[in-house]
Amino acid sequence: MNRVLIADHKKIFMAIVDLVMPKLGESIMEATILKWHKQPGDVVGMDETVLEIATDKVDSEVPSTAAGVMAEILFNVNDIVPVGAVIARIKTGAEEKATSYNYTPPPKEQETKHREHEATVAEVVSSHQTTNYKPPTTNGSGNRFYSPLVLNIAASEGVSMSELENIPGTGNEGRVTKKDILQYVSERRSGARNRESGIRSQNEMAIPVSRIEQQAYQQPTTSNQQLPTTYTGNVEIIEMDRMRKLIAEHMVRSKHTSPHVTSFVEADVTNLVMWRDKVKKDFEKREGTKITFTPLFIEAIVRCIKKFPLVNCSLDGDKIIIKKDINMGMATALPSGNLIVPVIRNADQLNLVGLTKQVNALADNARNNKLRPEDTQGGTFTLTNVGTFGSLMGTPIINQPQVAILAVGAIKKRPVVIETPAGDSIAIRHMMYLSMSYDHRIVDGSLGATFLTAVAKELENFDGDREY
């Protein structure tokens, strides 16, 4: 797109370059603007940082894709912007000076329409990137447009086309957005909305008197008319930060998406504990980093994933996508109390030293807010260590779109029965509980329990004489 700009009484042909919200990972569809480093009229260099953005994974800087002068900023700080949307425009040209351009904000009505158009385009683009793409369609008697994302959600949740056509849309020209379809699914599950087919159960038809009175006498209200919630007693109100809101949204969505089942097992990890105690000083001196239990756990999990590849997959509609790469996510607590899951890519191709260095580097970067967007993408299985904070066991929530997450508890010394050829005896052993939550749509109880038991056996049979 070219525009003509007159500056210093001379005609200078300038090119306007669109700066778009970058694609930060296959599962990320939007980002929040944290800070603008450049304002309209400022000189911008190639690859110079223009703004800071944040996703539910990491914070990141967005560099300029061209050298020139900042012409327009289309979104404000704290705005949530879809991937692919134009967020700013840069005017390029060697003859241009920063003072030769006077920025005039677009009329509010035009700016609003422009943002709605960009959001519509971005949703189609991002859903094409993250799902098996289906061409947009106007199925049914109406002429409504449905993005591939909305159609995929409708298919996975069993929403018929007739139902879809009757969902009120809040998007541009009444378009059904992702938020609309998810809200409809949530209401339908809670029984607040009947299916389009008109089939109602006896319980659904029996409307309580209080509800009838409410429908008859209560005046419709808007969100602006809602009274603020009041709290009694001695309370302190803390607003959720951005990351905590995103974590909460993902946890709820995961529980709505996957029917969770959790299996438990305990393991005698005495050999593993004693081996680590024996080698940890020499390991740190030789490799320059400390060896923790986490790489040892990951090593055992990777071996078992190779035997049971179905736990290393994702679900797309009625298709099971088995991942050939084993990318291990490891849940890491941040100083703020929030949680992030950096990913060790191709963990099956690393030896114990390589795993240890990857674990420590990612954990340090996470705590120091130095993770890159790609450091949290592409995970196929997740490990969380609830024992770090003293918990014996936990029931973790699946990190979508994965189908399983394994938790290890605290290692405790306990008296246990030891079976020997000479008979049973009681000994003090290092014991640990393992638990795994899995998506029952794909992983049945037999597979889940068998896999978890296999991991426990790997840890119990740890070779105390091995080299690292």
FISE-940789 format. One line per 2 residues: their letters; for each residue z, x, y of C-alpha. Coordinates in nm, 2 decimals, padded with zeros to 4 digits. Layout:
<rs>
a = Z/X/Y ~ ...
</rs>
This chain:
<rs>
mn = 00.00/00.00/00.00 ~ -00.11/00.15/00.33
rv = 00.00/00.05/00.68 ~ -00.11/00.16/01.03
li = 00.16/00.29/01.26 ~ 00.10/00.38/01.63
ad = 00.33/00.66/01.76 ~ 00.31/00.88/02.07
hk = -00.01/00.68/02.17 ~ -00.20/00.82/01.87
ki = -00.31/00.63/01.56 ~ -00.15/00.79/01.25
fm = -00.23/00.65/00.91 ~ 00.09/00.64/00.71
ai = 00.17/00.55/00.35 ~ 00.47/00.34/00.26
vd = 00.63/00.44/-00.07 ~ 00.85/00.20/-00.25
lv = 01.18/00.33/-00.39 ~ 01.28/00.12/-00.69
mp = 01.60/00.08/-00.89 ~ 01.55/00.33/-01.17
kl = 01.57/00.26/-01.54 ~ 01.91/00.41/-01.64
ge = 01.90/00.33/-02.01 ~ 01.75/00.09/-02.26
si = 02.05/-00.15/-02.24 ~ 02.11/-00.14/-01.87
me = 01.94/-00.42/-01.67 ~ 02.11/-00.39/-01.33
at = 02.31/-00.16/-01.11 ~ 02.55/-00.19/-00.82
il = 02.49/-00.01/-00.49 ~ 02.79/00.20/-00.40
kw = 02.68/00.40/-00.09 ~ 02.37/00.46/00.11
hk = 02.32/00.83/00.21 ~ 02.02/00.75/00.43
qp = 01.97/00.49/00.70 ~ 01.64/00.36/00.86
gd = 01.50/00.63/01.08 ~ 01.65/00.92/00.88
vv = 01.44/01.20/00.75 ~ 01.42/01.21/00.37
gm = 01.32/01.51/00.16 ~ 01.16/01.50/-00.18
de = 01.43/01.46/-00.45 ~ 01.70/01.43/-00.18
tv = 01.98/01.19/-00.27 ~ 01.92/00.85/-00.10
le = 02.20/00.64/-00.24 ~ 02.47/00.62/-00.51
ia = 02.46/00.35/-00.77 ~ 02.69/00.24/-01.05
td = 02.64/00.07/-01.39 ~ 02.89/-00.04/-01.65
kv = 02.85/00.31/-01.80 ~ 02.84/00.57/-01.52
ds = 02.79/00.63/-01.15 ~ 02.47/00.81/-01.05
ev = 02.27/00.93/-00.76 ~ 01.92/00.81/-00.69
ps = 01.68/01.08/-00.54 ~ 01.39/01.01/-00.32
ta = 01.05/01.00/-00.48 ~ 00.87/01.11/-00.16
ag = 00.93/01.30/00.16 ~ 00.92/01.12/00.49
vm = 01.13/00.88/00.70 ~ 01.34/00.59/00.57
ae = 01.16/00.28/00.69 ~ 01.35/-00.01/00.53
il = 01.67/-00.07/00.33 ~ 01.64/-00.40/00.13
fn = 01.99/-00.42/-00.02 ~ 02.34/-00.37/00.10
vn = 02.64/-00.18/-00.04 ~ 02.80/-00.38/-00.33
di = 02.48/-00.57/-00.40 ~ 02.39/-00.60/-00.77
vp = 02.02/-00.51/-00.81 ~ 01.80/-00.55/-01.12
vg = 01.62/-00.26/-01.27 ~ 01.27/-00.23/-01.12
av = 01.34/-00.40/-00.79 ~ 01.23/-00.23/-00.47
ia = 01.55/-00.12/-00.29 ~ 01.40/00.08/00.00
ri = 01.08/00.19/00.15 ~ 00.99/00.54/00.27
kt = 00.72/00.61/00.53 ~ 00.54/00.94/00.45
ga = 00.32/01.16/00.66 ~ 00.33/01.52/00.78
ee = 00.28/01.42/01.15 ~ 00.57/01.17/01.16
ka = 00.89/01.24/01.33 ~ 01.23/01.07/01.28
ts = 01.23/00.93/01.63 ~ 00.88/00.78/01.62
yn = 00.97/00.48/01.41 ~ 01.19/00.19/01.53
yt = 01.33/-00.01/01.24 ~ 01.32/-00.39/01.28
pp = 01.50/-00.59/01.01 ~ 01.28/-00.86/00.85
pk = 01.36/-01.22/00.93 ~ 01.64/-01.35/00.70
eq = 01.43/-01.62/00.54 ~ 01.15/-01.37/00.45
et = 01.40/-01.11/00.33 ~ 01.57/-01.37/00.10
kh = 01.24/-01.48/-00.05 ~ 01.14/-01.11/-00.10
re = 01.47/-01.04/-00.28 ~ 01.42/-01.34/-00.51
he = 01.07/-01.23/-00.59 ~ 01.18/-00.88/-00.67
at = 01.46/-01.00/-00.89 ~ 01.22/-01.22/-01.08
va = 00.98/-00.93/-01.14 ~ 01.26/-00.69/-01.23
ev = 01.41/-00.93/-01.49 ~ 01.08/-00.96/-01.66
vs = 01.03/-00.58/-01.65 ~ 01.38/-00.50/-01.77
sh = 01.37/-00.75/-02.05 ~ 01.03/-00.61/-02.16
qt = 01.19/-00.27/-02.19 ~ 01.50/-00.38/-02.38
tn = 01.37/-00.64/-02.63 ~ 01.07/-00.71/-02.85
yk = 00.84/-00.84/-02.57 ~ 00.69/-01.19/-02.60
pp = 00.44/-01.30/-02.33 ~ 00.58/-01.54/-02.07
tt = 00.52/-01.90/-02.17 ~ 00.53/-02.25/-02.03
ng = 00.61/-02.41/-02.37 ~ 00.67/-02.78/-02.36
sg = 00.55/-03.05/-02.12 ~ 00.67/-02.88/-01.80
nr = 00.53/-02.59/-01.61 ~ 00.84/-02.38/-01.59
fy = 00.83/-02.01/-01.63 ~ 01.07/-01.85/-01.88
sp = 01.12/-01.47/-01.88 ~ 01.12/-01.29/-02.22
lv = 01.49/-01.23/-02.18 ~ 01.57/-01.60/-02.14
ln = 01.34/-01.68/-02.44 ~ 01.51/-01.42/-02.66
ia = 01.85/-01.55/-02.57 ~ 01.74/-01.91/-02.64
as = 01.59/-01.80/-02.98 ~ 01.90/-01.61/-03.09
eg = 02.14/-01.89/-02.99 ~ 01.93/-02.17/-03.14
vs = 01.84/-02.34/-02.81 ~ 01.53/-02.56/-02.86
ms = 01.25/-02.57/-02.61 ~ 01.34/-02.93/-02.52
el = 01.69/-02.82/-02.44 ~ 01.56/-02.52/-02.24
en = 01.34/-02.75/-02.03 ~ 01.64/-02.95/-01.92
ip = 01.87/-02.66/-01.82 ~ 01.91/-02.66/-01.44
gt = 01.77/-02.34/-01.30 ~ 01.93/-02.15/-01.01
gn = 01.65/-01.89/-00.98 ~ 01.34/-01.89/-00.76
eg = 01.16/-02.23/-00.78 ~ 01.42/-02.36/-01.02
rv = 01.36/-02.08/-01.27 ~ 01.62/-02.05/-01.56
tk = 01.79/-01.72/-01.52 ~ 01.99/-01.51/-01.77
kd = 02.32/-01.64/-01.61 ~ 02.20/-02.01/-01.65
il = 02.11/-01.98/-02.02 ~ 02.44/-01.79/-02.10
qy = 02.64/-02.05/-01.92 ~ 02.46/-02.33/-02.11
vs = 02.53/-02.16/-02.44 ~ 02.90/-02.11/-02.35
er = 02.94/-02.48/-02.25 ~ 02.76/-02.60/-02.56
rs = 02.99/-02.40/-02.78 ~ 03.29/-02.54/-02.61
ga = 03.16/-02.90/-02.66 ~ 03.12/-02.96/-02.29
rn = 02.74/-03.02/-02.33 ~ 02.56/-03.23/-02.59
re = 02.24/-03.12/-02.77 ~ 01.91/-03.25/-02.62
sg = 01.84/-03.44/-02.94 ~ 02.09/-03.70/-02.84
ir = 02.30/-03.67/-03.16 ~ 02.66/-03.70/-03.07
sq = 02.96/-03.69/-03.30 ~ 03.22/-03.96/-03.29
ne = 03.47/-03.72/-03.12 ~ 03.21/-03.64/-02.85
ma = 03.16/-04.01/-02.78 ~ 03.53/-04.08/-02.74
ip = 03.58/-03.97/-02.37 ~ 03.94/-03.95/-02.27
vs = 04.06/-04.20/-02.01 ~ 04.16/-03.92/-01.78
ri = 03.81/-03.79/-01.79 ~ 03.66/-04.13/-01.72
eq = 03.89/-04.16/-01.42 ~ 03.79/-03.82/-01.30
qa = 03.42/-03.91/-01.33 ~ 03.47/-04.24/-01.15
yq = 03.70/-04.14/-00.86 ~ 03.67/-03.76/-00.81
qp = 03.44/-03.66/-00.53 ~ 03.19/-03.39/-00.62
tt = 03.30/-03.05/-00.48 ~ 03.12/-02.73/-00.42
sn = 03.25/-02.38/-00.48 ~ 03.33/-02.35/-00.11
qq = 03.55/-02.66/-00.13 ~ 03.77/-02.54/-00.42
lp = 04.13/-02.48/-00.33 ~ 04.27/-02.14/-00.38
tt = 04.49/-02.09/-00.68 ~ 04.86/-02.06/-00.60
yt = 05.10/-01.85/-00.80 ~ 05.47/-01.92/-00.82
gn = 05.75/-01.67/-00.87 ~ 05.76/-01.30/-00.79
ve = 05.41/-01.18/-00.86 ~ 05.17/-00.91/-00.75
ii = 04.80/-00.98/-00.74 ~ 04.56/-00.70/-00.82
em = 04.18/-00.74/-00.78 ~ 03.98/-00.60/-01.07
dr = 03.77/-00.30/-00.99 ~ 03.40/-00.30/-01.06
mr = 03.43/-00.12/-01.40 ~ 03.71/-00.34/-01.52
kl = 03.50/-00.65/-01.44 ~ 03.21/-00.51/-01.63
ia = 03.42/-00.42/-01.93 ~ 03.57/-00.77/-01.94
eh = 03.22/-00.93/-01.93 ~ 03.10/-00.71/-02.21
mv = 03.40/-00.77/-02.43 ~ 03.37/-01.15/-02.39
rs = 02.99/-01.13/-02.45 ~ 03.05/-00.92/-02.77
kh = 03.29/-01.17/-02.91 ~ 03.05/-01.46/-02.83
ts = 02.76/-01.27/-02.99 ~ 02.90/-01.12/-03.31
ph = 03.13/-01.29/-03.56 ~ 03.39/-01.02/-03.59
vt = 03.56/-00.93/-03.92 ~ 03.81/-00.64/-03.94
sf = 03.90/-00.45/-04.26 ~ 04.19/-00.20/-04.29
ve = 04.27/00.09/-04.52 ~ 04.51/00.39/-04.51
ad = 04.43/00.75/-04.59 ~ 04.64/01.05/-04.68
vt = 04.51/01.31/-04.44 ~ 04.76/01.58/-04.53
nl = 04.49/01.84/-04.63 ~ 04.30/01.78/-04.30
vm = 04.61/01.81/-04.08 ~ 04.73/02.13/-04.25
wr = 04.38/02.29/-04.23 ~ 04.35/02.22/-03.86
dk = 04.70/02.36/-03.80 ~ 04.59/02.67/-03.99
vk = 04.26/02.74/-03.80 ~ 04.31/02.59/-03.45
kd = 04.42/02.92/-03.29 ~ 04.15/03.13/-03.44
fe = 03.89/02.85/-03.37 ~ 03.98/02.84/-03.00
kr = 03.97/03.22/-02.98 ~ 03.63/03.25/-03.15
eg = 03.45/02.94/-03.01 ~ 03.62/02.91/-02.67
tk = 03.72/02.55/-02.72 ~ 04.00/02.36/-02.89
it = 03.94/02.17/-03.22 ~ 04.08/01.82/-03.22
ft = 04.08/01.56/-03.50 ~ 03.79/01.37/-03.34
pl = 03.51/01.59/-03.46 ~ 03.66/01.59/-03.81
fi = 03.66/01.21/-03.81 ~ 03.30/01.20/-03.69
ea = 03.19/01.44/-03.96 ~ 03.34/01.21/-04.23
iv = 03.19/00.90/-04.07 ~ 02.84/01.06/-04.05
rc = 02.84/01.15/-04.41 ~ 02.93/00.79/-04.51
ik = 02.67/00.64/-04.28 ~ 02.40/00.84/-04.47
kf = 02.53/00.66/-04.79 ~ 02.55/00.32/-04.62
pl = 02.28/00.31/-04.35 ~ 02.31/-00.07/-04.29
vn = 02.62/-00.01/-04.08 ~ 02.40/00.20/-03.84
cs = 02.18/-00.08/-03.72 ~ 02.13/-00.36/-03.47
ld = 02.01/-00.72/-03.48 ~ 01.71/-00.86/-03.29
gd = 01.68/-01.23/-03.36 ~ 01.64/-01.25/-03.74
ki = 01.53/-00.88/-03.77 ~ 01.76/-00.60/-03.87
ii = 01.68/-00.28/-03.70 ~ 01.81/00.02/-03.91
kk = 01.85/00.33/-03.69 ~ 01.74/00.65/-03.85
di = 01.91/00.86/-03.58 ~ 02.29/00.87/-03.60
nm = 02.42/00.87/-03.24 ~ 02.80/00.85/-03.24
gm = 02.97/00.69/-02.96 ~ 03.33/00.79/-02.89
at = 03.55/00.57/-02.68 ~ 03.72/00.77/-02.41
al = 04.00/00.66/-02.18 ~ 03.96/00.75/-01.81
ps = 04.25/00.84/-01.58 ~ 04.20/00.50/-01.41
gn = 04.29/00.33/-01.73 ~ 03.93/00.21/-01.79
li = 03.72/00.30/-02.09 ~ 03.38/00.46/-02.14
vp = 03.18/00.55/-02.45 ~ 02.98/00.87/-02.42
vi = 02.74/00.93/-02.71 ~ 02.68/01.24/-02.93
rn = 02.31/01.22/-03.02 ~ 02.19/01.32/-03.37
ad = 02.55/01.39/-03.48 ~ 02.42/01.43/-03.84
ql = 02.24/01.75/-03.73 ~ 02.54/01.92/-03.59
nl = 02.79/02.14/-03.78 ~ 03.16/02.12/-03.71
vg = 03.15/02.37/-03.43 ~ 02.86/02.18/-03.26
lt = 03.04/01.85/-03.29 ~ 03.36/02.00/-03.15
kq = 03.18/02.14/-02.84 ~ 03.00/01.81/-02.79
vn = 03.32/01.61/-02.82 ~ 03.51/01.82/-02.57
al = 03.22/01.85/-02.32 ~ 03.16/01.48/-02.31
ad = 03.53/01.40/-02.29 ~ 03.58/01.64/-02.00
na = 03.28/01.51/-01.81 ~ 03.40/01.15/-01.86
rn = 03.74/01.23/-01.72 ~ 03.59/01.42/-01.42
nk = 03.32/01.15/-01.35 ~ 03.04/01.39/-01.43
lr = 02.86/01.19/-01.71 ~ 02.49/01.14/-01.67
pe = 02.34/00.79/-01.74 ~ 02.18/00.92/-02.06
dt = 02.52/01.04/-02.19 ~ 02.62/00.68/-02.25
qg = 02.30/00.55/-02.39 ~ 02.15/00.50/-02.74
gt = 02.48/00.49/-02.95 ~ 02.44/00.35/-03.30
ft = 02.80/00.35/-03.42 ~ 03.13/00.39/-03.23
lt = 03.46/00.56/-03.31 ~ 03.78/00.48/-03.11
nv = 04.10/00.66/-03.16 ~ 04.38/00.41/-03.09
gt = 04.63/00.66/-03.23 ~ 04.60/00.87/-02.92
fg = 04.85/00.64/-02.75 ~ 05.07/00.59/-03.05
sl = 04.91/00.28/-03.21 ~ 04.92/00.26/-03.59
mg = 04.61/00.05/-03.61 ~ 04.38/-00.18/-03.40
tp = 04.11/-00.45/-03.42 ~ 03.84/-00.30/-03.19
ii = 03.56/-00.51/-03.04 ~ 03.21/-00.41/-03.13
nq = 03.01/-00.22/-02.87 ~ 02.69/-00.42/-02.85
pq = 02.42/-00.40/-02.97 ~ 02.58/-00.20/-03.25
va = 02.72/-00.38/-03.56 ~ 03.04/-00.18/-03.63
il = 03.32/00.01/-03.47 ~ 03.58/00.22/-03.65
av = 03.93/00.28/-03.52 ~ 04.17/00.55/-03.64
ga = 04.54/00.51/-03.58 ~ 04.82/00.76/-03.53
ik = 04.90/01.01/-03.80 ~ 05.25/00.97/-03.93
kr = 05.46/01.14/-04.19 ~ 05.58/00.90/-04.45
pv = 05.72/00.91/-04.80 ~ 05.45/00.80/-05.04
vi = 05.40/00.78/-05.42 ~ 05.19/01.07/-05.56
et = 05.02/01.01/-05.89 ~ 05.00/01.33/-06.11
pa = 04.92/01.40/-06.48 ~ 05.29/01.46/-06.53
gd = 05.39/01.13/-06.37 ~ 05.45/00.97/-06.04
si = 05.66/01.14/-05.77 ~ 05.75/01.08/-05.41
ai = 05.64/01.32/-05.14 ~ 05.62/01.34/-04.76
rh = 05.26/01.31/-04.66 ~ 05.05/01.27/-04.34
mm = 04.93/00.91/-04.35 ~ 04.68/00.73/-04.12
yl = 04.55/00.37/-04.10 ~ 04.18/00.31/-04.04
sm = 04.03/-00.02/-03.93 ~ 03.67/-00.13/-03.88
sy = 03.54/-00.43/-03.70 ~ 03.19/-00.54/-03.80
dh = 02.93/-00.80/-03.73 ~ 02.95/-01.05/-04.02
ri = 02.59/-01.16/-03.95 ~ 02.47/-00.83/-04.10
vd = 02.77/-00.65/-04.26 ~ 02.94/-00.85/-04.54
gs = 03.30/-00.79/-04.64 ~ 03.20/-00.60/-04.94
lg = 02.99/-00.35/-04.75 ~ 03.24/-00.32/-04.46
at = 03.53/-00.26/-04.70 ~ 03.33/-00.02/-04.92
fl = 03.21/00.19/-04.62 ~ 03.56/00.20/-04.47
ta = 03.71/00.31/-04.80 ~ 03.44/00.58/-04.84
va = 03.54/00.72/-04.50 ~ 03.91/00.73/-04.61
ke = 03.81/00.91/-04.93 ~ 03.61/01.17/-04.73
le = 03.92/01.24/-04.52 ~ 04.16/01.25/-04.82
nf = 03.93/01.48/-05.01 ~ 03.90/01.73/-04.72
dg = 03.86/02.08/-04.84 ~ 04.16/02.28/-04.72
dr = 03.99/02.61/-04.80 ~ 03.66/02.55/-04.61
ey = 03.52/02.76/-04.34 ~ 03.44/02.61/-04.00
</rs>
